[in-house]
Each structure stands twice: as C-alpha cells, then as structure tokens.
Amino acid sequence: MADSQSRQSSVRSSSAAPIRTRVARVACKACHARRVKCDAADGQPCWHCRTRDVTCELIDSKRGKYARRSTAQRVSRRQQAQSPVDQHDTMHDSIAVITPQSNENSQYQGQSQPVPSNIAQNNEPGSQQQSLSGNDKSYFLGDSSSLSYIVEMICSPRGGVSEPVKVHYPIPASIADRAIIPTRPQVEPLRVQDALTMPPKEISDRLVHTFFEIIHPPYPVIDRRAFSELYRQGKAPPMLLHAMFLVTFILCDESLIQAAGFSDRTAARKHHYLRAKTLYDVDHETDRNVLTAAIFLLGFWWNGPDDQKDSWFWLGCATSCAQSLGMYRSTVASRLSPEKRALRKRIWWSIYTRDRHTAACLGKPCRIRDEDCDIEPLTEEDFYFDDDHNDPLITRQEEHHTALAIEMAKAAEILGDIVIAEYSPRRPDLEQYKPDRLKQRLEQWEAQLPKCMQRAQLDETLGPAFWATQLHMAYQNYYILLFRPKAIEDLTPSEAEGDIWARRAADSITRMTEDLLAVGAMSKSQMHIVPAVFGALSIHTLVICRKDPIRRQLAGNKSRQCILALSELAKHWPVGLWIMRFFGNLMRRLTGQGSAVSAGSIVDVTSRIANCNRNEDSTLTEVSRATSQTLAENGGPFTDATNAQVAGAVMETNDLFQQPADQFSFDNFWAEDTIDVDLLLQHGLCPLLPGNFGTFPPMSDPQGF
C-alpha cells in the first residue's frame, strides 16, 4: 500500500513538473551564430543552410574538453556576449536571399534587419567551395553565341577559321582568385511579409498599364480578364505582380522609376526580383498557370555573367513547370474549357519562343524538343477570350498584336532547326536541316506574313510598324545564324553565297536600328533585339578584317551604327552594355584608333598591333590563354547615369567608354575593366588587321561624352 501511494505521488509530481523544450544535440555554425533552431541532427545541410545556400558545418563541441569556469566568470562572459542582434534575429517566417550592396532608395520597400558582417563573412557563398574545387574555373561560350564567333574568327590562331569551335576558356588561377569571392553579394534575410509589400496604387496602375502595352503583346502569358478582376479587388497574385513589375521597369520611362522612389533602373528591377524570388522559394503561389507565367517573366532577369539564377535558369524553371502541367501536349481530347486551353497554349508558345531565342543567343541547346510536342499552333481565337475586360489599364488586343505572337512562334520553330543544324555537335543528316531547306522555309515564312506584319515606315507610336520591325530584326538574325561564314578569306562557292546572305541580313538589321533610333523607339525594343544587333555587328567586324578597302570602310560605319544602337539598348537591357563595351574596344583596336586602359602589364597594345600589322610574318601564339584571361577580366562599374552617357561616348577616340566609378547591379561580379581586348588581341589578331580606314567622329565635348 505504501509502495503504491509512493508510486502515485511520484507520477503526480512528475506530471506536474514543467515540460522542458528539447534542445537539439547538435547545431551548425551558421544557425548557432544567428541564434536560430537547427535541424542538422536530422541530416545535413539543415533547413536554414539549404535556404541560404551556404555550407552547413557542424560545431565542434567542447563539452568536457575544457576547464570549468566559476559561476561569476560564466555570468560575466554571458553579459559580454549579449548583443542587440539576439533580439531581432529570430525570424522564423523569413528566408535568406542574396542581395548586392546597393541602395534601393524605395519609398515602399520593406525593412529587414541586416546580418552582422562577421556572420556574412563566415557564411559567404563560395568561401567553402573554393577550397573543394580549387581554381579549376572556365567560361563557356556556345557555338551559336556571337561572342564565341568573334573570338574564334578574329582572335584565334587558326588564321580566321571558326571550325572546330572552342567553347571552354579556362580562367587563369591568378584571375580566378581575384575579385569573385571578395565581391560576392552579402547574405541578407528578406521576410515573406516584406515580399508581400506592393507599390502605391498610383505607381502600380502605371506599371500595369506599361506592362500590357509593351510586354504582353509578344508574350501573352496572362489572362487579362481574370487579372483585371483580381487587381481591382486588391487580390492579384503578389508573385505575379512582382514579376510583371520587374520586366516593366526594364522598359518603362525614367519618370516612372523616379516616381516609384528608386534611384535608378537597376534598383527597381532588383527590388521586385528579390520579392518575386522570395515568394517563389516559399511556394506562395498555388495557381499553377499563374506560377508558370510568373516564372517565365522572371526569365527576363539578368544580373551579370556570374549570376547563377540568370535568364537561362529561370527559363528552364518555367519550361519544367509547363512540361509538368503537360502544356506541350494536345488539348483536343481534354476536358479543359476553351479559355483554359487558349491560355495554356499562349503560355507554352511564349516559353517555346524564348527558349529558342535564348538558346541561340547564349550558344546553349534548346531545352524543348519538337518531337516531344504535339500542342496545336496558336490561332487568332486564342487571343480574344479575355479581351472583354473593360479595363483602361489594359491595352486592347489589336490585330497586329495577335499576328506578332503567332508569327514569332512560327519563326521560332525554324530557329530551333537552325540551331540544331548549324551548331549541334552531333548534327543530324536530315533533309529538314539542310541549309537550302532552312533558307526555303524562312522565305516561305516571310511570304505568308499578314499585311500588318510586313515592313513599313516607322513612326513614334507602338503601332503595327514598330512590332513588324521587332519581328523582322529577329528574322534577319536567323539568316546570320544560318549563313555566317566560317572563314575570313578563301571561301568556297557555296560559302561565298552564304556570306552574301549573312551580309545582307546584317545590313538590313543595321538599317532597322537606324530607323528605330530616328523615331526614339529603340528604348521600347524587346530583348531579342540585343542578339540581333550583336549578330549584325559580328558580320561587320568580319568584313573589316578582309582586304577590300571599300567594304572595310562601309563596315566600319555600319559597326558604329550598331554600337550606337547597343548603347541605347544597354540603358534597359544590362547585357547590351557589356556587349557594347567589348565591341567598342575591339573596333578601336581594329581601326588602330586610340588606346584604352589595359589590364595587367599590357600598356598601349594599339601601338604593338600597328607594328605587327606591318609585319606579315608575325606568329600566332598563346591566344587561348589570352582569351581565357580576357573573358575573366571583363566587366566594369556601370550605372544608369553611365548609360545615359554611352551614346555620346561611342564617338570618343582615346577613351571610348570611360565611366565614373559608381555602382551598377552587376559591378559586384566583375573586375575593374571591361572585356580586355588588349589581352585578347595581343598575340592573335596582328596578321588579320586591315589598314586604317579613317577616324572616329570627333568627341561631342572635351570630356568625351
């Protein structure tokens, strides 16, 4: 009896005792430093390290391995270690994102507590990977990339021949160890609550209107009627809105950027990209069609060549999401409503078109295979089911908008076959991939274009002539990709015929860029215009390296026109500025004009190139090493203020693209100078350089801007 009573009392006492919270037996260094709960005991990496994309390293426990201190010493030590960070760093509803150190200056941005500098340094992305992988780094330039083409044709030691193409350029250890790690962006927490913050209604309305005026016509991925209803109720999907605003800030007017409270276009883009990415990381959006459309719009983000989550990454995510929904398969036998079927087709063909354009631009393989798809082509009926929205913010569907999306998708199918036929390492020997057959398909496509998509005189509106020009610039770039020569001189008859077609296409693109510049419409041009102008510039550069003095002179003038167009595009599409600086530097070397800032020990390579040009017996050596070092040392500090100066800087003789040392979004990823053509040309270009064909026009002002 006594024993039972004692057992009952012990049970009561134990049940009455407070339940202690279980403390993890093991924690990683990052979670310990941030004072957050760590689940590393269940497996590495822990949840926080996976989210923040940092190395998960367990703490080496010192329990039982050191001499015990007195109670007073422990209390004193605890008081010294106490900091304000402990009170604010327990954000269980936050995730970690990567943000560069640039001030957004936004009136509506959410406030978040920064991570202490010592924690950011200890958990800096790439700090642990460097010790694991060493300095074995390289840049990849795909076959169809115009940059790869220029490097192989003009700067290679094979005497102006592009076959076989080198695609991997090792980065020297001295450069790989420099600049990349120290300039990595900091890790800062961005709360989901902050990501749900939206601009004021007036700013949002202007952004929505601009989006449907400029972005939606070529890429109609949004159900306008459903979006309008939700937006008026204040219930529009936040991730979709941020993705829309990200793309809109690329092409909107400067006045809208200032009205939104941002210092420049870069900060505005970054602000909404980070919030859209945060909502994507926490699976905030549940509508899968909306999610696919939002991810597709994130595919227009480009923060720099070293950015892991760039356009190619997000486009791949959108492709995978669409394929998981079966958008690439026919919906004839499905029970989907006509509206849902039409929207899914519009989303799929937008992804398909961007997949082809991006693959050709970057020299990557097309992710979507035609033989896997049986989705029906777009029709006019697919574009009018959501046109009864009666919303003044949303542009009405016009005939030329419909024709643009349909014809871009048709042309993208041909582009995919061109990429496979001309640039695939294992090119299939099929009739559909023969150059003559591809050329015939391009001609047939142009012949069947509706009247609203045929070339017409441009005006200052975004009417049929503007969108037709956007379509035809892509079309002419397809000819360049199909026929661009694989040698500078000594072409075979068939290669000479293809060379004519490539030069005609480059000339046509150059004329269209002049028309767009003349009416001030270049600032509204789509992203695929950048590789089109780049492709035309590569052909003009090739002609400069030939022996015909008249054609060299003409090609030089056309090259300046293209660089001027790129300078305007670079104000909106960051990759355009990178390309423009490379070619501006290259053109100065080809023409023997001026002397740019050089990297390393090379000073004024122009004079040495000129001397080598007189010596026809100069040898071609070490170009691979020089090219690799060049690609590693490209970049430079860019700003939107700089972009406004670039058009005048094209005319400069001595310092063609001198820029102030202000921050741009991707200055964190690059070394001090742009792609250093000095290094690229030092050993590889001398015998190919033509004679001087004239000087650049005079500077617009004494400072060169």
SULLIN-V216227 format. One record per pair of residues at least 6 apart in sequence whose ideal C-beta (glycine too) atoms are under 6 Angstrom apart, sorted by the first residue. I is the first residue (numbers start at 1). GAP is how many residues later the second one is. D is the distance in Angstrom with one decimal. If there is no record, write none. Layout:
i={I I}
gap={GAP GAP}
d={D D}
//
This chain:
i={24 24 25 26 26 26 27 27 28 28 28 28 28 28 29 29 30 30 30 31 31 32 33 34 35 35 38 39 39 40 44 45 46 49 51 51 52 52 53 54 55 85 88 91 93 94 94 95 96 96 97 97 97 98 99 99 100 100 102 104 104 105 105 106 106 106 107 108 110 110 112 112 112 112 114 115 115 120 120 124 125 126 126 135 135 137 137 138 138 138 138 139 139 140 140 141 141 141 142 142 142 143 143 143 144 144 144 144 145 146 146 146 148 149 150 151 152 152 153 153 154 155 155 155 155 156 157 157 157 160 160 160 161 162 163 169 169 169 170 171 171 172 175 175 179 183 185 190 192 195 195 195 196 199 203 205 206 207 207 208 209 210 210 211 211 212 212 213 214 214 215 217 217 218 218 219 220 220 221 221 221 221 222 223 223 224 224 224 225 225 228 228 228 230 237 237 238 239 239 239 239 239 240 240 242 242 242 243 243 243 243 245 246 246 246 247 247 249 249 250 251 251 257 257 262 264 265 266 266 270 273 276 285 288 292 292 292 292 293 295 295 295 296 296 298 299 299 299 299 302 302 302 302 303 303 304 304 306 315 315 318 319 319 322 322 327 327 328 328 330 331 339 342 342 345 345 346 348 349 349 352 353 353 353 355 355 355 356 356 356 357 359 359 360 360 361 366 378 378 380 383 383 387 399 400 400 400 403 403 403 404 407 407 411 414 415 418 418 418 418 421 431 438 452 453 453 455 456 458 458 458 460 466 469 470 473 473 473 473 474 476 476 476 477 477 479 479 480 480 480 483 483 483 484 485 485 488 491 502 503 506 506 509 509 510 510 510 510 513 513 514 516 522 527 530 530 530 533 533 533 534 536 537 537 537 540 540 540 543 543 544 544 544 544 544 545 552 552 553 556 559 563 563 563 563 564 566 566 567 567 567 567 569 570 570 570 570 571 577 581 581 582 584 584 585 585 586 588 588 589 589 589 592 592 593 593 594 594 595 595 597 598 599 599 599 602 605 605 612 612 613 618 618 620 621 622 623 623 626 626 626 626 627 629 630 630 630 630 633 633 634 634 635 635 636 637 637 638 639 639 642 645 648 648 649 649 651 651 651 652 652 653 655}
gap={14 17 16 14 15 32 11 32 10 12 18 28 29 30 28 30 19 24 93 7 17 27 86 55 51 54 8 7 8 6 12 11 10 7 44 45 44 135 72 69 73 31 25 98 99 95 97 186 91 93 93 177 181 87 86 89 85 568 561 163 167 157 158 155 156 165 154 91 84 87 77 78 79 82 74 72 73 66 67 60 59 55 58 38 41 34 39 30 31 32 33 30 492 27 28 6 7 26 220 221 222 22 220 280 216 219 275 279 218 388 389 392 215 389 388 476 10 13 7 9 391 468 525 529 530 467 463 466 527 327 328 528 326 324 323 458 459 462 458 457 461 457 454 457 492 485 483 88 90 80 83 84 42 61 57 188 50 38 41 185 184 38 42 33 37 182 183 182 37 310 32 184 187 186 308 131 126 185 72 75 126 129 71 120 163 162 165 170 161 164 161 163 166 6 48 53 41 37 40 45 46 55 50 54 30 33 34 33 51 54 55 27 23 26 27 50 53 19 20 322 273 321 8 11 6 376 375 398 399 395 28 22 6 37 26 29 30 55 54 22 23 26 22 55 16 12 15 16 19 8 9 272 273 362 363 362 365 363 39 43 33 32 48 26 29 17 21 45 47 44 10 46 40 43 33 37 36 27 29 60 16 55 56 59 11 12 13 56 59 60 171 7 60 59 121 170 50 28 31 22 14 19 10 53 52 64 67 47 49 50 63 46 64 34 27 63 20 60 63 64 12 6 44 12 15 18 17 9 7 57 61 59 55 43 56 36 39 56 59 54 29 32 33 55 58 22 26 22 25 55 15 18 19 18 10 14 57 8 37 36 30 33 23 27 26 48 51 52 20 52 47 6 46 46 39 43 46 29 32 33 45 26 22 25 46 15 18 19 8 12 8 11 12 46 146 143 138 141 140 137 28 17 20 21 87 86 10 14 13 79 80 83 7 6 7 10 73 72 61 76 93 93 72 73 11 92 91 6 68 20 88 92 18 100 60 103 59 60 9 11 76 80 34 74 77 76 73 77 6 74 76 68 69 64 62 61 60 61 53 54 56 57 53 50 45 46 49 50 38 43 40 41 35 36 38 24 30 26 23 25 17 60 52 57 8 56 45 46 49 47 52 43 49}
d={5.7 5.5 5.8 5.7 5.0 5.8 3.8 5.9 5.5 4.9 5.6 4.8 5.8 5.6 5.1 5.7 5.7 5.9 5.0 3.5 5.3 5.7 4.9 5.3 5.6 5.5 5.1 5.1 5.6 4.2 4.8 3.4 5.4 3.8 4.9 5.5 3.4 5.9 6.0 4.4 3.9 5.8 4.7 5.7 5.6 4.6 4.5 5.4 5.6 5.5 4.7 5.5 6.0 5.0 5.7 5.2 4.3 4.9 5.3 4.3 5.0 5.8 4.3 4.9 5.7 5.6 3.3 5.2 2.7 4.7 5.7 5.7 5.8 5.8 5.7 6.0 5.9 4.9 5.5 5.7 5.8 5.7 5.9 4.1 4.3 4.6 4.8 5.0 5.7 4.6 5.9 4.8 4.5 6.0 6.0 5.8 3.6 5.7 5.8 1.5 5.4 5.0 5.3 3.8 5.1 4.7 5.8 4.4 3.6 4.6 5.2 4.5 5.7 5.5 5.3 5.7 4.5 5.6 6.0 5.0 6.0 6.0 5.1 4.5 5.7 5.9 3.7 4.7 5.7 5.8 3.3 5.9 4.9 4.6 5.4 5.5 4.3 5.1 4.9 5.7 4.1 5.4 6.0 4.2 4.8 4.5 5.6 5.2 5.7 4.1 4.1 5.2 5.3 6.0 5.0 5.8 5.6 5.1 4.8 5.0 4.7 5.0 4.9 4.9 4.6 4.6 4.8 4.9 5.2 5.7 5.2 4.2 5.8 5.8 5.9 4.4 4.7 5.7 4.0 5.6 4.9 5.1 5.8 5.3 5.1 4.4 5.2 5.2 4.1 4.6 4.3 4.1 6.0 4.6 5.7 5.1 5.9 5.4 4.1 5.8 4.6 4.9 5.4 4.5 4.4 4.6 3.7 4.7 4.3 3.8 5.4 4.4 5.7 4.3 5.0 5.2 4.9 4.1 5.1 5.3 5.8 5.6 5.7 5.3 4.1 3.7 5.1 5.8 4.1 5.9 5.1 6.0 4.5 5.8 5.9 4.6 5.3 5.8 5.9 5.0 4.3 5.9 4.2 5.8 4.2 5.2 4.2 4.0 5.9 5.6 5.2 5.7 5.5 5.5 5.2 2.9 3.8 4.0 5.8 5.7 5.4 5.7 5.0 5.7 5.5 5.1 4.1 4.3 5.5 4.7 4.5 4.8 4.0 5.4 6.0 5.5 5.9 5.8 5.4 4.3 5.7 5.2 5.5 4.3 5.8 5.4 5.1 4.2 4.5 4.8 4.7 4.6 5.8 5.3 6.0 4.0 5.1 4.8 5.6 5.4 5.5 4.6 4.5 5.6 4.2 4.0 5.4 4.9 5.4 4.9 4.7 5.6 6.0 5.9 5.2 5.5 5.7 6.0 5.4 5.1 3.6 5.9 5.7 4.4 4.9 5.9 5.9 4.2 4.9 4.8 4.9 5.0 5.6 5.4 5.6 5.6 5.4 5.6 4.5 5.2 4.2 4.8 5.0 4.0 4.9 5.5 3.8 5.3 4.9 4.3 3.7 4.4 4.3 4.8 6.0 4.6 5.4 5.9 5.5 6.0 4.0 3.8 5.5 4.0 5.5 4.8 5.4 5.9 5.9 3.9 6.0 4.4 4.3 5.8 5.5 5.3 4.8 5.3 5.1 5.7 5.4 5.6 6.0 4.2 5.6 4.4 4.8 4.4 5.3 3.8 5.2 4.9 5.9 5.3 5.8 4.9 5.1 4.9 4.7 5.3 5.6 5.8 5.9 5.6 5.1 5.3 5.1 3.8 5.6 3.9 4.7 5.7 3.9 3.8 3.4 5.4 5.7 4.0 5.6 5.1 4.1 4.2 4.8 5.5 5.5 4.3 4.9 5.0 5.6 6.0 5.5 5.3 5.3 4.9 5.7 5.8 4.9 4.6 4.7 4.9 5.8 4.4 5.1 5.2 4.5 4.9 4.0 5.5 4.6 3.2 4.6 4.5 5.8 5.8 5.3 4.9 5.6 3.6 4.9 5.8 5.8 5.8 5.8 5.2 5.8 5.1 4.6 4.2 4.8 5.0 5.7 3.5 1.9 5.7 4.5 5.2 4.6 3.5 4.1 5.1 4.8 4.6 4.5 4.8 5.4 5.6 6.0 4.8 5.9 5.3 4.1 5.3 5.8}
//
